[in-house]
Amino acid sequence: MSESPGASVIPFKLGNQGEDSAAPGENPAGRLHLAEAVRMVEAIVFASAAPVSEKQLAERLPEGVDIAAAMAELRRLYERRGVNLVKVGYGWAFRTAGDLAFLMSRDTVQHRKLSRAALEVLAIVAYHQPVTRAEIEEIRGVETSKGTLDTLLETEWVRMRGRRKTPGRPVTYGTTDAFLDHFGLEEIRDLPGIEELKGAGLLSGRMPANFSVPLPPADLDELQEDEEELTDIDLEELGLLTPRVTQD
């Protein structure tokens, strides 16, 4: 795993080594293809500071590589090790095994404790995304300060997704891969349901009969039908892009 991120990808090695260990009926060449593909994806994911998507892997690997099979095999190889291969949103990354997290406690960065209001807003964004500030306030029943949303944006657990196609074009908010990574979720639909929340003591046992926990859309990378993309002008208005200087 010493290959640098910029190293060129080597071609598959089709040789006779390893053929004797192949199980009866298996294709030795096919096993070599998979083994080499596993080594390649391992090197790429290991060298990356951020989770690597299968699309990014496909751009770097030789054509025809079965990426899904390679990732499944690599995940299997690491499942009993001190480091596991985990899926974070649409990307893959190596993470310390959950049962060994206590060993890293001394090196853990202490995050600023979120206020109750920030935790409430984070939960609403996670379960109701894409959601606007007005919709957050309607669910909470109280006004939400800009500072609360700014705090969540600074943690990089919440992001501005786009604008709602309604009068005023309010900004929509959603969670990030960093949110999934921090809370150990493979995808947003792995958020705990009602029974899990009750079991953890986070919900009262006497909930209204019509109470339900919403599930966000399966594909949150794509804008929904009622959303539109943020333009450069929008980003300037939101303070996310330096205003352009016009020449007279």
C-alpha positions in Angstrom: 0.0 0.0 0.0 2.9 2.3 -0.6 1.9 3.5 -4.1 1.4 7.2 -4.3 -2.0 8.7 -5.3 -0.5 9.9 -8.6 1.1 6.6 -9.5 0.0 5.2 -12.8 -2.3 2.1 -12.6 -0.5 -1.1 -13.5 -2.1 -3.6 -15.9 -3.4 -6.9 -14.7 -0.8 -9.6 -14.4 -2.1 -12.8 -16.1 0.3 -15.6 -15.1 0.3 -19.1 -13.8 1.1 -18.3 -10.2 -1.8 -19.0 -7.8 -3.5 -21.4 -10.2 -2.8 -24.4 -8.0 -4.7 -22.8 -5.1 -7.8 -22.2 -7.1 -10.8 -24.2 -6.1 -12.1 -26.8 -8.5 -14.3 -25.3 -11.2 -13.0 -21.8 -10.6 -11.3 -19.8 -13.3 -7.7 -19.1 -12.2 -7.4 -16.1 -14.5 -10.6 -14.7 -13.1 -9.2 -15.1 -9.6 -6.1 -13.2 -10.6 -8.1 -10.4 -12.2 -10.1 -10.0 -8.9 -7.0 -10.2 -6.7 -5.2 -7.5 -8.8 -8.4 -5.3 -8.8 -8.6 -5.7 -5.0 -4.9 -4.5 -4.7 -5.6 -1.5 -6.9 -8.7 -0.3 -5.0 -7.0 -0.9 -1.7 -4.1 1.4 -2.8 -6.4 4.1 -4.1 -8.7 4.2 -1.0 -5.7 4.0 1.4 -4.0 7.0 -0.2 -7.1 9.1 -0.2 -7.8 11.6 2.6 -11.5 11.5 1.8 -14.0 8.7 1.0 -13.6 7.5 -2.6 -16.7 6.9 -4.7 -17.0 4.0 -7.2 -17.2 6.6 -9.9 -13.8 7.9 -8.9 -12.4 4.4 -8.8 -13.8 3.6 -12.3 -12.0 6.7 -13.6 -8.6 5.3 -12.4 -9.0 1.6 -12.9 -8.6 -0.4 -16.2 -11.8 -0.7 -18.2 -13.9 -3.8 -17.3 -12.9 -4.1 -13.7 -15.8 -5.3 -11.5 -15.6 -2.6 -8.9 -18.5 -3.9 -6.8 -16.9 -7.4 -6.6 -13.5 -5.9 -5.7 -15.0 -3.7 -2.9 -17.0 -6.6 -1.5 -13.8 -8.8 -1.4 -11.7 -6.0 0.1 -14.4 -5.4 2.7 -14.4 -9.1 3.6 -10.6 -9.1 3.9 -10.6 -6.2 6.4 -13.7 -7.1 8.4 -11.7 -8.8 11.3 -8.8 -6.4 11.2 -8.1 -3.4 13.4 -9.0 -1.2 10.4 -12.2 -1.8 8.5 -13.3 -0.8 5.0 -16.6 1.1 5.4 -19.0 2.8 3.0 -19.7 6.4 3.7 -22.5 7.7 1.6 -21.4 7.0 -2.0 -17.7 6.6 -1.0 -15.4 4.0 0.6 -12.9 4.7 3.3 -10.7 2.9 5.9 -11.7 3.4 9.5 -10.6 2.1 12.9 -12.7 -0.9 13.9 -15.6 0.1 16.1 -14.6 -2.1 19.0 -11.1 -0.5 19.1 -12.3 3.1 19.0 -11.4 3.5 22.7 -7.7 3.1 21.8 -7.9 6.4 19.8 -9.6 8.4 22.5 -6.5 10.3 23.4 -6.1 11.5 19.9 -9.7 12.4 19.4 -10.4 16.0 18.6 -12.8 17.5 21.1 -15.7 19.1 19.2 -17.5 22.0 20.6 -20.7 20.8 22.3 -23.8 21.6 20.3 -26.6 23.4 21.9 -30.0 21.8 22.3 -31.3 24.0 19.5 -28.5 22.9 17.2 -29.1 19.3 18.0 -32.9 19.7 17.2 -32.1 21.4 13.9 -29.6 18.8 13.0 -32.1 16.0 13.6 -34.8 17.8 11.6 -32.4 18.4 8.7 -31.3 14.7 8.8 -34.8 13.3 8.8 -36.6 15.9 6.7 -34.0 16.9 4.1 -34.1 18.7 1.8 -35.6 21.2 4.2 -35.8 25.0 4.4 -35.3 27.3 7.4 -39.0 28.1 7.4 -39.9 24.4 7.4 -37.4 23.8 10.3 -39.1 26.5 12.3 -42.6 25.0 11.5 -41.5 21.6 12.8 -39.8 23.0 15.9 -42.5 25.5 16.6 -40.0 28.3 17.4 -37.8 30.6 15.4 -34.4 29.3 14.4 -31.5 31.8 14.6 -29.1 32.1 11.7 -26.3 31.4 14.2 -27.6 27.9 14.8 -27.5 27.0 11.2 -24.1 28.7 10.8 -22.8 26.4 13.6 -24.0 23.3 11.8 -22.5 24.5 8.5 -19.2 25.1 10.3 -19.2 21.4 11.6 -19.6 20.4 7.9 -22.4 18.1 8.9 -25.0 20.3 7.1 -24.7 21.9 3.7 -26.7 24.2 1.5 -28.2 22.0 -1.2 -30.0 24.4 -3.5 -33.1 26.6 -3.6 -36.8 25.7 -3.4 -38.8 26.4 -6.5 -41.3 28.6 -4.5 -41.7 32.3 -4.1 -38.7 33.8 -2.4 -36.6 30.8 -3.5 -35.5 29.7 0.1 -32.3 27.8 0.5 -32.7 24.0 1.2 -30.4 22.2 3.6 -29.2 18.6 3.8 -26.6 16.5 5.5 -23.1 15.7 4.2 -20.9 12.6 4.0 -19.0 14.0 7.0 -22.3 13.6 9.0 -22.6 10.0 7.9 -19.0 9.3 8.7 -19.2 10.9 12.2 -22.3 8.9 13.1 -21.2 5.7 11.5 -23.9 5.5 8.9 -23.5 3.9 5.5 -26.3 6.0 4.0 -28.9 8.4 5.3 -31.6 5.7 5.3 -29.7 3.9 8.1 -30.9 6.6 10.5 -32.7 4.9 13.5 -36.4 4.4 13.2 -39.1 4.9 15.8 -38.5 1.7 17.8 -34.7 2.3 17.9 -35.3 5.8 19.1 -37.7 4.6 21.8 -35.2 1.9 22.9 -32.5 4.5 23.2 -34.8 6.7 25.4 -34.9 9.5 22.8 -38.7 9.2 22.3 -41.5 8.9 24.8 -43.2 5.5 24.9 -46.6 7.4 24.6 -46.4 8.9 21.1 -49.4 10.1 19.2 -51.0 7.4 17.1 -50.3 9.2 13.8 -46.6 10.0 14.7 -44.1 8.8 12.2 -40.4 9.3 11.5 -39.9 10.4 7.8 -37.2 8.8 5.6 -35.3 11.2 3.4 -35.1 10.5 -0.4 -32.8 7.6 -1.3 -30.7 9.7 -3.7 -29.8 12.9 -1.9 -26.9 13.7 -4.2 -29.4 14.7 -6.9 -31.6 17.8 -6.5 -35.2 16.9 -6.0 -38.0 18.1 -8.4 -38.9 21.1 -6.3 -35.2 22.2 -6.0 -33.0 24.1 -8.3 -29.2 24.5 -8.3 -27.4 27.4 -6.5 -26.0 29.8 -9.1 -22.9 32.0 -8.7 -25.2 34.9 -7.9 -26.9 32.9 -5.2 -23.5 31.9 -3.8 -22.4 35.6 -3.8 -25.6 36.6 -1.9 -25.0 33.8 0.6 -21.4 34.9 1.2 -20.0 31.7 -0.2 -18.4 33.3 -3.3 -16.3 36.4 -3.6 -18.3 39.0 -5.6 -16.9 39.6 -9.1 -15.3 42.9 -9.8 -16.6 44.5 -13.0 -14.3 46.6 -15.1 -15.6 50.1 -16.3 
